[in-house]
């Protein structure tokens, strides 16, 4: 592969990197007044990356992808699909963010630049086929995320969230790096192909410890049990647009690298990691569902919801089949839409002074005072609960179907039972909004951008969303087959 081809196939990361550096200079010289211009330019850069990724996905000559930069990086349908979700989610987060900081006046041009750099890191993560490339992408994304979590300087909760995220994220990075060093020591390679070849004849004790440490580090990044403790505190403390970002784009990237790591370098030794993934899936489903029940803060509740949903997604990975991988990607795409819509609805909960409302008491009787917002939340919560005919049901159906077809009937049965328990806290939204006494503290939301994102999300999760399933299924099958090409 020539350098020219390598440059061409890594164009999304190059577009975003160059844009971030240029816009950083604009922010440095033009100051806070350039925030709107930098935001628009960032959205344009991300849109350019989206179009390029779509071009690759629809190009038949790119069916199997290609290894570039001397085998450090792979552009294939799987990486392209993950990047498509990451970039679209980042655009959605940028569109609804500026108005949030209007009250405090803390919106700065550095915010969209950090989002661009995080997107570059996430793109590197999902295309990495070498441990060094993976770690560089992971740290680039994580460092941006730590700063974003504490972006609201006047809010003590934001500073606390950023500090907690940084300390626990550094611990997870250390665990991951230790696992990588063990893998290198016992396989003699940092490349996925080399590690896979070394593990073909069996896993030594040292390499097994390496696999466990790497999966533990990745479990922190996807907020799977037992490495989920940071999620409720960081979700609650970070500014709501940042929480929305954490729940979407980084979640896609973390799950995508977990899939690639498990099915590519560790793909020849499925039995070595399958029990770990089954435990993490079941524990995340149960802990996420039970932890959400007692929550009064809406952001903390959605944090436990994200833990719960990670468990469902991991059911597809536990199946360790191409169908399971495809089901995970379908669920991930639907989850991103549901999360975007849910957090935009939360962003629109403001009182007359412009303060963000975050508790159940604030949405009491919302169906009477703000019926459009209440009905939108109803559809999104029912979809997250997996109630048919909304699209969230289809996401759960395909992952459980993959588990059953992989002879994991007990795993699917426990997951279905836990999903019924999880429906309780989603229905609590409906009870409070439609049956409690109205408090009328939420003011009318004038932002067209937020209404547009919310409307698109609601239409997508409604039964109309099934019209997209044929197209989405085709894309996810193609992406999943790229992962299994090396098997």
Order of alpha helices (4+ residues) and beta strands (2+ residues): alpha-alpha-alpha-beta-beta-alpha-alpha-alpha-alpha-alpha-alpha-alpha-alpha-alpha-alpha-alpha-alpha-alpha-alpha-alpha-alpha-alpha-alpha
